[in-house]
């Protein structure tokens, strides 16, 4: 399997997994009648807790082979790339829908460039910057097409923007500081390191005092756990692998594909897809193409 084919396979798989995460958050927080079940803090904590448990069997081996100087970066990656964003996204989805949240997630490549330039001395070409900006323009069209709720609700989009800032910093940090660490090691240590904090949130929010044997709570807990095991643990291993294979900027462009899946879930549940959404999706595809098109090499002058 060629490196390029593997990179695109990982890209598409991550789009599907993470694009489905937004509906799983809704299933965790609400029942079939849109009545609240679990709080956003409980869903996010369950997501992190289950992802940590899923990776726990690999902890001893991961710690044994981990270079000690990079341990702090691995643990920090768990907080910036998973823990904080998980809570921010769930809080945002109490007011805005999954399609809009998935669209805003496409801001990540912009913050990869900004944080990379400010903190990691990253250099990028005008062509890649143009591709990212074109993709962001498509995301803006998608956002505009989904703003059917009162403006007060849109204040919650700020939580998503903050999450994408964390993502951008984390992508650069993984690419810069953890190139010698395997993706399984990063995910294992990062997520198992979050088990105590996640358990503390569940205890403080009263999760274990809920009637957890009732069908509604079982389904919400199951949705949150699937979100953690597939949407966090497995997806993060694949994402870290993609960062190492293709670089931080290409890996961050996964977020451009996420709105496709998020909106497809919306169609399945009866959401109306407008012409503006179709245009926005097309512009995003164009941005992905521009940012990843091989650059022409300058001709070497002949003496």
HELIX and SHEET records of a PDB file:
HELIX    1   1 UNK A    3  UNK A   19  1                                  17    
HELIX    2   2 UNK A   21  UNK A   29  1                                   9    
HELIX    3   3 UNK A   40  UNK A   55  1                                  16    
HELIX    4   4 UNK A   56  UNK A   58  5                                   3    
HELIX    5   5 UNK A   59  UNK A   64  1                                   6    
HELIX    6   6 UNK A   68  UNK A   70  5                                   3    
HELIX    7   7 UNK A   71  UNK A   78  1                                   8    
HELIX    8   8 UNK A   79  UNK A   83  3                                   5    
HELIX    9   9 UNK A   84  UNK A   92  1                                   9    
HELIX   10  10 UNK A   98  UNK A  104  1                                   7    
HELIX   11  11 UNK A  105  UNK A  107  5                                   3    
HELIX   12  12 UNK A  108  UNK A  119  1                                  12    
HELIX   13  13 UNK A  126  UNK A  145  1                                  20    
HELIX   14  14 UNK A  151  UNK A  154  1                                   4    
HELIX   15  15 UNK A  157  UNK A  177  1                                  21    
HELIX   16  16 UNK A  183  UNK A  192  1                                  10    
HELIX   17  17 UNK A  195  UNK A  204  1                                  10    
HELIX   18  18 UNK A  207  UNK A  209  5                                   3    
HELIX   19  19 UNK A  215  UNK A  228  1                                  14    
HELIX   20  20 UNK A  229  UNK A  234  3                                   6    
HELIX   21  21 UNK A  235  UNK A  246  1                                  12    
HELIX   22  22 UNK A  248  UNK A  252  1                                   5    
HELIX   23  23 UNK A  254  UNK A  268  1                                  15    
HELIX   24  24 UNK A  275  UNK A  292  1                                  18    
END                                                                             
